Amino acid sequence: MRTLLLPALLICSVAAAQEHPLPVPTRERPYDVATRFPGGSEAMLRYFADSCRYPVEAWEKRKEGVVLATIGVDRRGRIDSVR
C-alpha cells in the first residue's frame, strides 16, 4: 500500500502544479525618451555659442552670472514652454 501511495501523491502534485501557468511578462513601453539636439551635443554647444549675445555693457564691466532656464518640448519636438 505504501509503495502505491507515494507515486500517487507525486503524480497528483505534478498535475496540480501544471494547472496554473506562470504569467507571461509583458514588455512595457518607455514613457520618457531622452531628447536629443539635431546633430548631437557638439551641435547644441555650437548653437548656443553662436546665438547667445552677451550685453556690451556687462562685457566691458566684466559682469558675470548664472542663467537657469527650463525648456519644455512637446511630442513633435517643438518648444512648448520656456521658464
C-alpha positions in Angstrom: 0.0 0.0 0.0 2.8 2.4 0.9 4.6 1.7 -2.4 1.5 2.9 -4.3 0.7 5.9 -2.1 3.9 7.8 -2.7 3.9 7.6 -6.5 0.2 8.6 -6.5 0.9 11.7 -4.4 3.8 12.6 -6.6 1.6 12.3 -9.7 -1.1 14.4 -8.1 1.3 17.2 -7.1 2.8 17.3 -10.6 -0.7 17.5 -12.1 -1.7 20.3 -9.7 1.4 22.3 -10.4 0.5 22.4 -14.1 -2.9 23.8 -13.7 -1.7 27.4 -13.1 0.7 28.6 -15.8 3.1 31.4 -14.9 2.1 34.8 -16.3 4.0 35.9 -19.4 5.8 39.1 -18.7 4.6 41.9 -21.0 7.0 44.4 -22.4 6.2 48.0 -21.2 6.6 51.0 -23.5 9.0 53.6 -22.2 7.2 56.7 -21.0 10.1 59.1 -21.1 12.5 59.3 -24.0 15.6 61.5 -23.7 15.5 64.4 -26.1 18.4 64.9 -28.5 19.5 68.0 -30.3 19.7 67.6 -34.1 23.4 67.0 -34.7 24.3 65.9 -31.2 25.8 67.6 -28.2 28.5 69.4 -30.2 25.9 71.0 -32.5 24.0 72.2 -29.4 27.0 73.8 -27.9 27.9 75.4 -31.2 24.3 76.7 -31.5 24.4 78.3 -28.0 27.8 79.8 -28.7 26.6 81.4 -31.9 23.1 82.5 -30.8 23.8 83.9 -27.2 24.7 87.6 -27.1 26.5 89.0 -24.1 25.4 92.6 -23.3 28.2 95.0 -24.3 27.9 97.0 -21.1 28.2 93.8 -18.9 31.2 92.7 -21.1 33.0 95.9 -20.5 32.4 95.9 -16.7 33.2 92.1 -16.6 29.9 91.2 -15.0 29.1 87.5 -14.8 26.2 85.5 -13.6 24.3 82.3 -14.0 21.2 81.8 -16.1 18.8 78.9 -15.3 16.2 78.0 -17.9 13.6 75.3 -18.2 12.5 74.4 -21.6 9.5 72.1 -22.4 9.4 70.2 -25.6 6.2 68.6 -27.0 5.9 65.2 -28.6 6.8 66.6 -32.1 10.0 68.2 -30.8 8.8 71.8 -30.8 9.5 74.1 -27.9 6.4 74.2 -25.7 7.3 76.4 -22.7 10.3 78.4 -21.6 10.8 79.5 -18.0 
